[in-house]
Amino acid sequence: MTTTSVGMRCPECARQTTKVRTAATLRAEPTLTYALIGVNVLVALAALLDNVLVGGGISLGGGSVLHALGTVSGEGIAEGEYWRLLTSGFLHYGPFHLLLNVYALYILGGLLEPAIGKLRFALVYFVSLLAGSFGAILLTPFGDTAGASGAVFGMMGAALIVMRSRGIDPMSTGLPLILGLNLVITFTFAGFISVGGHLGGLAGGALAAFVLYGLRERLRSLPEALPAALVVAIGAAIVVGSIAVSAA
């Protein structure tokens, strides 16, 4: 046996080097969050370029071809433009709108993605986005809605569910207060903010997280892949519901 800094080891083991892992090295980088931020910024720059070249003005907001083709509305979905349910989550009305959502995505995604993994994070994000579009169609069927805030609200709802499932008191984190303040702002400025988009995204994210975590805790006999498959089915149901409501 050979004496080492970690105790007695056999000669073969003593010659091997062991990589030291710390809390910092164990924490996965939220690369999907960074990618989503990058897409939002690139789309905003494309809208800016379009407004400069076509509209003759400098604006990140509406008026670009991207906004004309990508915002969500009941009328657009009724005409078969189903891609709007997804593309609307990457368009914004002005730099302030973009910065608010990108900053919230950076904070929430940086916390949630490493905690639940990229696949579950992607499921939560896109179900929240689709649910936000559905909520916007329900409450403002004739308005054009855009922004990542539905997905952001969904991440807040999902984070609360994940915390509870891991025995963490959400009140100790301050997230319920932040969510409450955002809801107050949403209803206070309902004329400028999509109430349906925010509430729909919040409900979608919370439901997705419950299926991924809460349902598995209650039914431990479930196959490991089933919760993810159910969340995909929820996303599909949201799309079908959006089409049905728009056509009504």
C-alpha positions as CSV (number, residue, x, y, z in Angstrom):
1,M,0.0,0.0,0.0
2,T,1.1,3.6,-0.7
3,T,0.5,6.6,1.5
4,T,-1.3,9.4,-0.4
5,S,-3.0,12.7,0.5
6,V,-6.4,10.8,0.7
7,G,-5.2,7.8,2.7
8,M,-3.7,4.4,1.9
9,R,-4.0,3.2,-1.7
10,C,-2.7,0.4,-3.8
11,P,0.3,1.2,-6.0
12,E,-1.7,1.1,-9.2
13,C,-4.4,3.5,-7.8
14,A,-1.8,5.8,-6.3
15,R,-0.3,6.3,-9.8
16,Q,-3.7,7.3,-11.2
17,T,-4.8,10.9,-11.2
18,T,-8.4,11.8,-10.2
19,K,-10.1,14.8,-11.5
20,V,-11.3,17.1,-8.7
21,R,-14.9,18.2,-9.1
22,T,-16.3,21.2,-7.2
23,A,-19.7,22.7,-7.1
24,A,-18.7,25.1,-9.9
25,T,-17.5,22.2,-12.2
26,L,-20.6,20.1,-11.5
27,R,-22.9,23.0,-12.5
28,A,-23.9,22.6,-16.2
29,E,-23.7,25.6,-18.4
30,P,-27.2,26.8,-19.5
31,T,-26.2,26.6,-23.2
32,L,-29.8,26.3,-24.4
33,T,-30.7,29.5,-22.6
34,Y,-27.9,31.3,-24.3
35,A,-29.0,29.9,-27.7
36,L,-32.6,31.1,-27.1
37,I,-31.3,34.6,-26.1
38,G,-29.2,34.6,-29.3
39,V,-32.2,33.8,-31.5
40,N,-34.2,36.5,-29.9
41,V,-31.4,39.1,-30.4
42,L,-30.8,37.9,-34.0
43,V,-34.5,38.2,-34.9
44,A,-34.6,41.7,-33.4
45,L,-31.6,42.7,-35.5
46,A,-33.2,41.3,-38.6
47,A,-36.4,43.3,-37.9
48,L,-34.2,46.4,-37.4
49,L,-32.4,45.8,-40.7
50,D,-35.7,45.3,-42.5
51,N,-37.1,48.5,-41.1
52,V,-34.0,50.4,-42.2
53,L,-33.9,49.0,-45.7
54,V,-37.6,48.8,-46.4
55,G,-39.4,51.1,-44.0
56,G,-36.7,53.8,-44.0
57,G,-36.7,54.1,-40.2
58,I,-34.7,52.7,-37.3
59,S,-36.9,50.5,-35.2
60,L,-37.0,47.1,-33.5
61,G,-40.7,47.2,-33.2
62,G,-43.6,46.5,-35.5
63,G,-43.7,47.4,-39.2
64,S,-41.1,44.9,-40.3
65,V,-41.9,42.0,-42.6
66,L,-41.0,39.6,-39.8
67,H,-43.7,41.2,-37.6
68,A,-46.2,41.0,-40.4
69,L,-45.5,37.3,-40.9
70,G,-44.7,36.2,-37.3
71,T,-47.0,37.8,-34.7
72,V,-49.8,35.7,-33.4
73,S,-53.5,36.5,-33.8
74,G,-56.7,34.6,-34.1
75,E,-57.2,35.8,-37.6
76,G,-53.8,34.6,-38.8
77,I,-54.2,31.2,-37.2
78,A,-57.7,30.9,-38.8
79,E,-56.1,31.5,-42.2
80,G,-53.7,28.5,-41.7
81,E,-50.6,30.4,-40.6
82,Y,-49.9,28.1,-37.7
83,W,-46.2,28.9,-37.5
84,R,-47.3,32.2,-35.8
85,L,-47.9,30.2,-32.5
86,L,-44.2,29.7,-32.3
87,T,-42.6,32.6,-34.1
88,S,-44.4,35.2,-32.1
89,G,-42.3,34.2,-29.1
90,F,-39.2,35.5,-30.8
91,L,-40.5,38.9,-31.9
92,H,-40.5,42.0,-29.8
93,Y,-41.9,45.5,-29.9
94,G,-38.9,47.8,-29.3
95,P,-35.6,47.5,-27.5
96,F,-37.1,47.8,-24.0
97,H,-39.5,44.9,-24.6
98,L,-36.6,42.8,-25.9
99,L,-34.2,43.7,-23.0
100,L,-36.8,42.9,-20.3
101,N,-37.5,39.5,-21.7
102,V,-33.9,38.6,-22.6
103,Y,-32.8,39.6,-19.1
104,A,-35.5,37.6,-17.4
105,L,-34.7,34.6,-19.7
106,Y,-31.0,34.9,-18.7
107,I,-31.8,34.9,-15.0
108,L,-34.5,32.2,-15.0
109,G,-32.9,30.0,-17.6
110,G,-29.6,30.2,-15.8
111,L,-31.2,28.8,-12.7
112,L,-33.7,26.4,-14.2
113,E,-31.9,24.8,-17.1
114,P,-29.0,23.4,-15.0
115,A,-31.4,22.2,-12.3
116,I,-33.7,20.2,-14.7
117,G,-31.6,19.5,-17.7
118,K,-31.8,20.7,-21.3
119,L,-34.5,18.4,-22.5
120,R,-37.0,19.2,-19.7
121,F,-36.1,22.9,-19.9
122,A,-36.8,22.8,-23.7
123,L,-40.1,21.1,-23.0
124,V,-41.1,23.7,-20.4
125,Y,-40.0,26.6,-22.5
126,F,-41.8,25.7,-25.7
127,V,-45.0,24.5,-24.0
128,S,-45.0,27.8,-22.1
129,L,-44.5,29.7,-25.4
130,L,-47.3,27.9,-27.1
131,A,-49.6,28.3,-24.1
132,G,-48.9,32.0,-24.1
133,S,-49.9,32.2,-27.7
134,F,-53.1,30.3,-26.9
135,G,-53.9,32.6,-24.1
136,A,-53.4,35.7,-26.3
137,I,-55.7,34.3,-28.9
138,L,-58.4,33.5,-26.2
139,L,-58.4,37.0,-24.7
140,T,-57.4,39.2,-27.7
141,P,-58.3,37.2,-30.9
142,F,-58.1,40.2,-33.1
143,G,-54.9,41.7,-31.8
144,D,-51.3,41.0,-32.9
145,T,-49.2,39.7,-30.0
146,A,-45.5,39.0,-29.8
147,G,-42.8,38.6,-27.2
148,A,-41.0,35.9,-25.1
149,S,-42.9,37.0,-21.9
150,G,-45.3,34.0,-22.1
151,A,-42.3,31.6,-22.0
152,V,-40.7,33.7,-19.2
153,F,-43.9,33.5,-17.1
154,G,-43.9,29.8,-17.8
155,M,-40.4,29.4,-16.4
156,M,-41.5,31.2,-13.2
157,G,-44.4,28.8,-12.8
158,A,-42.2,25.8,-13.5
159,A,-39.5,27.0,-11.1
160,L,-42.1,27.1,-8.3
161,I,-43.2,23.5,-9.0
162,V,-39.6,22.2,-9.2
163,M,-38.7,23.9,-5.9
164,R,-41.7,22.3,-4.1
165,S,-40.8,18.9,-5.6
166,R,-37.3,19.2,-4.2
167,G,-38.4,20.3,-0.7
168,I,-37.4,24.0,-1.2
169,D,-39.8,26.6,0.2
170,P,-40.4,28.9,-2.7
171,M,-41.2,31.8,-0.3
172,S,-37.5,31.7,0.9
173,T,-36.3,32.5,-2.6
174,G,-38.4,35.6,-3.3
175,L,-39.7,34.2,-6.6
176,P,-43.4,34.3,-5.6
177,L,-43.0,38.0,-4.8
178,I,-41.4,38.6,-8.2
179,L,-44.2,36.6,-9.9
180,G,-46.9,38.5,-7.9
181,L,-45.4,41.9,-8.9
182,N,-45.3,40.9,-12.5
183,L,-48.9,39.9,-12.4
184,V,-49.8,43.2,-10.8
185,I,-48.0,45.0,-13.6
186,T,-49.7,42.8,-16.2
187,F,-53.2,43.7,-15.0
188,T,-52.3,47.3,-14.4
189,F,-51.1,47.9,-17.9
190,A,-53.5,45.4,-19.6
191,G,-53.9,47.8,-22.5
192,F,-50.2,47.5,-23.4
193,I,-49.4,44.0,-22.1
194,S,-50.9,40.7,-23.2
195,V,-52.7,39.4,-20.2
196,G,-53.7,36.3,-22.0
197,G,-50.1,35.7,-23.1
198,H,-48.7,36.0,-19.6
199,L,-51.4,33.9,-17.9
200,G,-51.4,31.3,-20.6
201,G,-47.6,31.0,-20.4
202,L,-47.7,30.8,-16.6
203,A,-50.3,28.0,-16.7
204,G,-48.5,26.1,-19.4
205,G,-45.1,26.2,-17.6
206,A,-46.6,25.1,-14.3
207,L,-48.6,22.3,-15.9
208,A,-45.5,21.0,-17.8
209,A,-43.4,21.1,-14.6
210,F,-46.1,19.3,-12.7
211,V,-46.3,16.5,-15.2
212,L,-42.5,16.2,-15.3
213,Y,-42.0,16.2,-11.5
214,G,-45.2,16.3,-9.4
215,L,-46.9,13.5,-11.4
216,R,-43.9,11.3,-11.2
217,E,-43.7,11.7,-7.4
218,R,-47.4,10.6,-7.1
219,L,-47.1,7.7,-9.5
220,R,-43.7,6.2,-9.1
221,S,-44.5,3.3,-11.3
222,L,-44.6,5.5,-14.4
223,P,-42.0,4.7,-17.1
224,E,-39.2,7.3,-17.0
225,A,-40.0,8.6,-20.5
226,L,-43.7,8.9,-20.1
227,P,-43.8,12.3,-18.4
228,A,-41.8,13.9,-21.2
229,A,-44.1,12.3,-23.7
230,L,-47.2,13.7,-21.9
231,V,-45.7,17.2,-22.0
232,V,-45.2,16.8,-25.8
233,A,-48.8,15.8,-26.0
234,I,-49.9,18.8,-24.0
235,G,-48.0,21.0,-26.4
236,A,-49.8,19.4,-29.3
237,A,-53.1,19.8,-27.6
238,I,-52.4,23.5,-27.1
239,V,-51.8,23.9,-30.8
240,V,-55.0,22.0,-31.7
241,G,-56.9,24.2,-29.2
242,S,-55.5,27.4,-30.7
243,I,-56.5,26.3,-34.2
244,A,-60.0,25.3,-33.0
245,V,-60.6,28.6,-31.1
246,S,-59.4,30.7,-34.0
247,A,-61.6,28.9,-36.4
248,A,-64.7,29.3,-34.2
